[in-house]
Amino acid sequence: MKHNFKYLLLLTVCFSISLFGQTAALKKANKFFTTKAYSQAIPYYEKALKKDSSNKIILSNLGDCYRLTNNTKGQLLCYGGLIKSGKAESIHNLYYGQALTESGQKESAKSYFEKYNADSRGKNLASSVDKFKLYTKNADAYKVELASFNSPQNDFTAVKFQDAIVFASSRNKTQWINKKHGWTSDSYLKLYTTENSGSGVHLKPKIFMGDLSSKYNDGPICFSKDYNTVYFTRNNSNKKFISSESTYKLKIFEAGLNQNGFDRVTELPFNGNNFNCAHPSLSNDGTLLFFASDMEGGFGGMDIYYSKKEGDVWGTPVNLGATVNTAGTEVFPFIAANGLLYFSSNGHDGMGGLDVYEAKFKDNKAGRAYNMGEPVNSINDDFGVFLAEDNKTGYLSSNRKNGGMDDDIYNFQILRDVKRGKEILIVTKDKDNGDIIANTKIAINNDTIVTNEKGEITTTIEEDVNYTLVVDKADYFKVEDSVSTKTSTEETFTKELRLEKDPKLSLLAFVTDTKTNLALDGVKMTIVELPSNAAFDTYTTAATGDYRKPLKGKKVGDKISYSFKLEKEGYLTKTATFIYDIKAPGEIKVNESLNLSLGKVAVGMDLAKMIDIKPIYFDLGKSLIRKDAAIELDKIVKVMNEYPTMSIELGSHTDCRGAAAANIKLSGARAKSSAAYIIKKGINKTRIIGKGYGEAKLLNGCICEGNIKPTCSEDEHTKNRRTEFVITKIK
């Protein structure tokens, strides 16, 4: 079966042409060629070729006649002659490559496919040379055997009809009626049926429903699930509707089926007089009808379409798109009960001639088409898949037995599920030392796979799909990665996943009472991660006052930042920020750099210790409030607003250096300046007083009066230079 594929046995209206200088043989050849009577044109072209062996038109037309009647040797002769003489057009390279492939010379064909770049067929077919191993790797998944009811003529596209089989055939109905078609010199197609005798032997085929037969081609056919409705291909034989090419196009018809035969035979609304519609296949629920057509708007040649039934009306056909259709020819669609779409094509990568492809059909869209490989496909034409509702048993058509125009029906069985796509080897290793990590679970889209003891797993993923990989293994960080087959040209490839050991980091904190320094229970801790302000944890301390929380996902080298808010009835609420660079595994002790003590709100308590106010600095010898000091004083304003009955004494202290009187004067000025700032922020002046103490209340022995020379360090002097905010009254 070649580019006419026997489904396009078109009844043509003959007309003559006249070309100046033609020989008689060439005139007859061209006349038959123009009317698509290719088998009748061949002997005349062969005769003309003997007289003019380098004539481009003769070589091209004769090559096309051989191609359209499936004569591989003839194609090699004609297209090869055009190429050797330098008279070949681009398309002849494609045809020559296809003929080489069908003659078993796939390696030689590749260079000719590569020369054809008018559409994707050249690239697709060239790639098939490198995919030979893929075509054989699933050979054990299928069983293909020649059916017992074939004839010396063409028999193909068998389907199940109740307990019988219905198929298309060009076998003669009688010895005295033998209409021939000029394209192939074969009889027109009719539908036949055969039944199983019960012992595995089929009865002699007979015409199926004689009242269905027309004058010309009938078939292929499909049935509804209940067998009450049929859809079949037939030549339009009404002269009123002859095409602009003076041919009778193929159309799809619907008919009811009852015990008396067919009734209400109706042409489907999407047919046309200037294009072909053929090879119907009905979905299991009866709502979608798949078919092949060369209607305008396709990708080239015949394309696969579907029509959706709305009520009792079939809708506008939808082209299945570039995943299925090519600039070549796609024909014989079959939609299985499990949603897999089967069809034949000569435009995708293939083994030769027509190959059978499989694609997922979901949500009214077809996925990537996969070549089914051996033994479903061969170097010849393979087409017409049908599967019963079990999605395992059915029929296949092929001319593999004798080649040429001899099509036969084969019993077809799927023995196991086949995953389509590319092989990927996934390896899991330790990020730091490269050691193998065995028995690792990996979520790959919606599936879960597990590596072996070598940390490896080989699986198949679909082409043109993006996959997410998620690894979640104990003692390691969760890994999220991806892999895509869209950009990879390799049929097998490796993906290495490096897992980082979890250092088991955790936050450790203790909350204490500011005055007693003892553990404080009942403290509500609200922890927020910065800078995202994402909630991290909420916890209430027990009698031990401690808090411990694992830091999932954090690694050595990370910088962490958290805001701690501590609240307890009767205590001053504290908010503090913890910033830390992780340098080693283990516990991170918050208290080493952050004061997490809470002070009880009571007379005599210093707010500076309770809310971690930083030292308030003034310029040398001055009492003006600087910007950095204002930030700290604003914290006091906030607390006093939260506790409206609170009154405080703002005491300013110096170290011992400098004259005592001067220190009293300067500290007093600074205390009053600080108090004035707080009053200016809205705090009643009766609630705060500012008092300077100079060096009168040193916290250590750093005295330097008279002849005493202090030996204190700068840090010890710094402790004496402070501002205190002592609570003097509160209800």
Secondary structure as GFF3:
##gff-version 3
##sequence-region A 1 731
A	DSSP	beta_strand	11	12	.	.	.	ID=ss1
A	DSSP	alpha_helix	24	34	.	.	.	ID=ss2
A	DSSP	alpha_helix	38	51	.	.	.	ID=ss3
A	DSSP	alpha_helix	56	68	.	.	.	ID=ss4
A	DSSP	alpha_helix	72	84	.	.	.	ID=ss5
A	DSSP	alpha_helix	90	102	.	.	.	ID=ss6
A	DSSP	alpha_helix	106	115	.	.	.	ID=ss7
A	DSSP	alpha_helix	121	127	.	.	.	ID=ss8
A	DSSP	three_ten_helix	128	131	.	.	.	ID=ss9
A	DSSP	alpha_helix	132	136	.	.	.	ID=ss10
A	DSSP	three_ten_helix	139	141	.	.	.	ID=ss11
A	DSSP	beta_strand	142	146	.	.	.	ID=ss12
A	DSSP	beta_strand	155	161	.	.	.	ID=ss13
A	DSSP	beta_strand	164	169	.	.	.	ID=ss14
A	DSSP	beta_strand	180	181	.	.	.	ID=ss15
A	DSSP	beta_strand	186	187	.	.	.	ID=ss16
A	DSSP	beta_strand	190	195	.	.	.	ID=ss17
A	DSSP	beta_strand	206	207	.	.	.	ID=ss18
A	DSSP	three_ten_helix	210	212	.	.	.	ID=ss19
A	DSSP	beta_strand	218	223	.	.	.	ID=ss20
A	DSSP	beta_strand	229	235	.	.	.	ID=ss21
A	DSSP	three_ten_helix	239	241	.	.	.	ID=ss22
A	DSSP	beta_strand	247	248	.	.	.	ID=ss23
A	DSSP	beta_strand	250	258	.	.	.	ID=ss24
A	DSSP	beta_strand	261	267	.	.	.	ID=ss25
A	DSSP	beta_strand	277	282	.	.	.	ID=ss26
A	DSSP	beta_strand	288	293	.	.	.	ID=ss27
A	DSSP	beta_strand	303	310	.	.	.	ID=ss28
A	DSSP	beta_strand	313	314	.	.	.	ID=ss29
A	DSSP	beta_strand	318	319	.	.	.	ID=ss30
A	DSSP	beta_strand	330	335	.	.	.	ID=ss31
A	DSSP	beta_strand	340	345	.	.	.	ID=ss32
A	DSSP	beta_strand	355	362	.	.	.	ID=ss33
A	DSSP	beta_strand	365	366	.	.	.	ID=ss34
A	DSSP	beta_strand	370	371	.	.	.	ID=ss35
A	DSSP	beta_strand	382	387	.	.	.	ID=ss36
A	DSSP	beta_strand	393	398	.	.	.	ID=ss37
A	DSSP	beta_strand	408	414	.	.	.	ID=ss38
A	DSSP	beta_strand	422	430	.	.	.	ID=ss39
A	DSSP	beta_strand	441	444	.	.	.	ID=ss40
A	DSSP	beta_strand	447	450	.	.	.	ID=ss41
A	DSSP	beta_strand	456	461	.	.	.	ID=ss42
A	DSSP	beta_strand	466	471	.	.	.	ID=ss43
A	DSSP	beta_strand	479	484	.	.	.	ID=ss44
A	DSSP	beta_strand	492	499	.	.	.	ID=ss45
A	DSSP	beta_strand	506	510	.	.	.	ID=ss46
A	DSSP	beta_strand	512	513	.	.	.	ID=ss47
A	DSSP	beta_strand	524	529	.	.	.	ID=ss48
A	DSSP	beta_strand	534	540	.	.	.	ID=ss49
A	DSSP	beta_strand	546	550	.	.	.	ID=ss50
A	DSSP	beta_strand	559	567	.	.	.	ID=ss51
A	DSSP	beta_strand	574	581	.	.	.	ID=ss52
A	DSSP	beta_strand	587	589	.	.	.	ID=ss53
A	DSSP	three_ten_helix	590	592	.	.	.	ID=ss54
A	DSSP	beta_strand	597	598	.	.	.	ID=ss55
A	DSSP	alpha_helix	607	610	.	.	.	ID=ss56
A	DSSP	alpha_helix	627	642	.	.	.	ID=ss57
A	DSSP	beta_strand	647	653	.	.	.	ID=ss58
A	DSSP	alpha_helix	660	680	.	.	.	ID=ss59
A	DSSP	three_ten_helix	685	687	.	.	.	ID=ss60
A	DSSP	beta_strand	688	694	.	.	.	ID=ss61
A	DSSP	alpha_helix	714	720	.	.	.	ID=ss62
A	DSSP	beta_strand	722	729	.	.	.	ID=ss63
###
